[in-house]
């Protein structure tokens, strides 16, 4: 994985972290549709799994 690809994966993780923070903050509001929060959390979990798999490939190569 090149440095640019590595940086891109870190950027993806930063975006996921931001989405999770928004979800957590949204859960404190009674007006927030919980189904929407659950969907976003499922999508971020999927993204984390993908990025983790990419990082696991790096660690097995070294």
C-alpha distances in whole Angstrom, upper triangle without the diagonal:
4,7,8,6,6,10,11,10,13,15,15,16,19,20,21,22,24,25,26,28,30,31,32,35,36,37,40,41,44,43,39,39,38,36,34,33,32,30,28,27,26,24,22,22,21,18,17,17,14,12,13,12,9,9,11,9,7,11,12,10,11
4,5,5,6,9,10,11,13,14,15,17,19,20,21,23,25,26,27,29,31,32,33,35,36,38,40,42,44,44,40,40,39,38,35,34,34,32,29,29,28,26,24,24,23,20,19,20,17,14,16,16,12,12,15,13,10,14,15,13,14
4,5,5,6,9,10,11,12,14,15,17,18,20,21,23,24,26,27,29,30,32,33,35,36,39,40,43,42,39,39,38,37,35,33,33,32,29,28,28,26,23,24,23,20,19,20,18,15,16,17,13,13,16,15,12,15,17,15,15
4,5,5,6,9,10,10,12,14,15,17,18,20,21,23,24,26,27,29,30,32,33,35,37,38,41,40,37,37,36,35,32,31,31,30,27,27,27,24,22,23,22,18,18,20,17,14,17,17,14,14,17,16,14,17,19,18,18
4,5,5,6,9,10,10,13,14,15,17,18,20,21,23,25,26,27,29,30,32,33,36,37,40,39,35,35,34,33,30,29,29,27,24,24,24,21,19,20,19,15,15,16,13,11,13,14,10,11,14,13,11,15,17,15,16
4,5,5,6,9,10,11,13,14,15,17,19,20,21,23,25,26,27,29,30,32,34,36,39,38,35,35,33,33,30,28,28,27,24,23,23,21,18,19,18,15,14,15,13,10,12,13,9,9,12,12,10,12,15,14,15
4,5,5,6,9,10,11,12,14,15,17,19,20,21,23,25,26,27,29,31,33,34,37,36,33,33,32,32,29,27,28,26,23,23,23,21,18,20,19,15,15,17,15,12,14,15,12,12,15,15,13,16,19,18,18
4,5,5,6,9,10,11,12,14,15,17,18,20,21,23,24,26,27,29,31,32,35,34,31,31,30,29,26,25,25,24,21,21,21,18,16,17,16,13,13,15,13,10,13,14,11,12,16,15,14,17,20,19,20
4,5,5,6,9,10,11,12,14,15,17,18,20,21,23,24,26,27,30,31,34,33,30,30,28,27,25,23,23,22,19,18,18,16,13,14,14,10,10,12,10,6,9,11,8,9,12,13,12,14,17,17,18
4,5,5,6,9,10,10,12,14,15,17,19,20,21,23,24,26,28,30,33,32,29,29,28,28,25,23,23,22,19,18,19,17,14,15,15,12,11,13,12,9,11,13,11,10,14,15,13,15,18,19,19
4,5,5,6,9,10,11,13,14,15,17,19,20,21,23,25,27,28,31,30,27,27,27,26,23,22,22,21,18,18,19,16,13,15,16,12,12,15,13,10,13,16,14,13,17,18,17,19,22,22,22
4,5,5,6,9,10,11,12,14,15,17,18,20,21,23,25,26,29,28,25,25,24,23,21,19,19,18,15,15,15,12,10,12,12,8,9,12,10,8,11,13,12,12,16,17,16,19,21,22,23
4,5,5,6,9,10,10,12,14,15,16,18,20,21,24,25,28,28,24,24,23,23,20,18,18,18,14,13,15,12,9,11,11,8,7,11,10,8,10,13,12,11,15,16,16,17,20,21,22
4,5,5,6,9,10,11,13,14,15,17,18,20,22,24,27,26,23,24,23,23,20,18,19,19,15,14,16,14,11,13,14,11,10,14,14,11,13,16,15,15,18,20,19,20,23,24,24
4,5,5,6,9,10,11,12,14,15,16,19,21,22,25,24,21,21,20,20,17,16,17,16,12,12,14,12,9,12,13,10,10,14,14,12,14,17,16,17,20,21,21,23,25,26,27
4,5,5,6,9,10,11,12,14,15,17,19,21,23,23,19,20,18,18,16,13,14,13,10,9,11,9,6,8,10,7,7,11,12,10,12,15,15,15,18,20,20,22,24,25,26
4,5,5,6,9,10,11,12,14,16,18,19,22,22,19,20,19,19,17,14,15,15,12,11,13,12,8,10,13,11,10,13,14,13,14,17,17,17,19,22,21,22,25,27,27
4,5,5,6,9,10,11,12,14,16,17,21,20,17,18,18,18,16,13,15,15,11,11,14,13,10,13,15,13,13,16,17,15,17,20,20,20,23,25,25,26,28,30,30
4,5,5,6,9,10,10,12,15,16,19,18,15,15,14,15,12,10,12,11,8,8,11,10,7,11,13,11,12,15,16,15,17,20,20,20,23,25,25,26,29,30,31
4,5,5,6,9,10,11,13,15,18,18,14,15,14,14,12,9,10,11,8,7,10,10,7,9,12,12,11,14,16,15,16,20,20,20,22,25,25,26,28,30,31
4,5,5,6,8,10,12,13,17,17,14,16,15,16,14,11,13,14,11,10,14,14,11,13,16,15,14,18,19,18,19,23,23,23,25,28,28,28,31,33,33
4,6,5,6,9,10,11,14,14,11,13,13,14,12,9,12,13,10,10,14,13,12,14,17,16,16,19,21,20,21,25,25,25,27,30,30,31,33,35,35
4,5,5,6,9,10,13,13,9,11,9,11,9,6,8,10,8,7,11,12,10,12,15,15,15,18,20,20,21,24,25,25,27,29,30,31,33,35,36
4,5,5,7,10,12,14,11,12,11,13,12,8,10,13,11,10,13,14,13,14,17,17,17,19,22,21,22,25,26,26,27,30,31,31,33,36,36
4,5,6,8,11,12,10,13,12,15,13,10,13,15,13,13,16,17,15,17,20,20,20,23,25,24,25,28,29,29,30,33,33,34,36,38,39
4,5,5,8,9,6,9,9,12,10,8,11,13,11,12,15,16,15,17,20,20,20,23,25,25,26,29,30,30,32,34,35,35,38,40,40
4,5,7,9,7,9,7,11,10,8,10,13,12,12,15,17,16,17,20,21,21,23,25,26,26,29,30,30,32,35,35,36,38,40,41
4,7,9,8,11,10,14,14,11,14,17,16,15,19,20,19,21,24,24,24,26,29,28,29,32,33,33,35,38,38,38,41,43,43
4,5,6,9,10,13,13,11,14,17,16,16,20,21,20,22,25,25,25,28,30,30,31,34,35,35,37,40,40,41,43,45,46
4,6,8,9,13,13,12,15,17,17,18,20,22,22,24,26,27,27,30,32,32,33,36,37,37,39,42,42,43,45,47,48
4,6,9,12,11,12,14,16,16,18,20,21,22,24,26,27,27,30,31,32,33,36,37,37,39,42,43,43,45,47,48
4,6,9,8,8,11,13,12,14,16,18,18,20,22,23,24,26,28,28,30,32,33,34,35,38,39,40,42,44,45
4,5,6,7,9,10,11,13,15,16,17,19,21,22,23,25,27,28,29,31,32,33,35,37,38,39,41,43,44
4,5,5,6,9,10,11,12,14,15,16,18,20,21,22,25,26,27,29,30,31,32,35,36,37,39,41,42
4,5,5,6,9,10,11,12,14,15,17,19,20,21,23,25,26,27,29,30,31,33,35,36,37,40,41
4,5,5,6,9,10,11,12,14,15,17,18,20,21,23,24,26,27,29,30,32,34,35,36,38,40
4,5,5,6,9,10,11,12,14,15,16,18,20,21,22,24,26,27,28,30,32,32,34,36,38
4,5,5,6,9,10,10,12,14,15,17,19,20,21,23,25,26,27,29,31,31,33,35,36
4,5,5,6,9,10,11,13,14,15,17,19,20,21,23,25,26,28,29,30,32,34,36
4,5,5,6,9,10,11,12,14,15,17,18,20,21,22,24,26,27,29,30,32,34
4,5,5,6,9,10,10,12,14,15,16,18,20,21,22,24,26,26,28,30,32
4,6,5,6,9,10,11,13,14,15,17,19,20,21,23,25,26,27,29,31
4,5,5,6,9,10,11,12,14,16,17,19,20,22,23,25,26,28,30
4,5,5,6,9,10,10,12,14,15,16,18,20,21,22,24,26,27
4,5,5,6,9,10,10,12,14,15,16,18,20,21,22,25,26
4,5,5,6,9,10,11,13,14,15,17,19,20,21,23,25
4,5,5,6,8,10,11,12,14,16,17,19,20,22,23
4,5,5,6,9,10,10,12,14,15,16,18,20,21
4,6,5,6,9,10,10,12,14,15,16,19,20
4,5,5,6,9,10,11,13,15,16,17,19
4,5,5,6,9,10,11,13,14,16,17
4,5,5,6,9,10,11,12,14,16
4,5,5,6,9,10,11,13,15
4,5,5,7,9,10,11,13
4,5,5,6,9,10,11
4,5,5,6,9,10
4,6,5,6,9
4,6,5,7
4,5,5
4,6
4
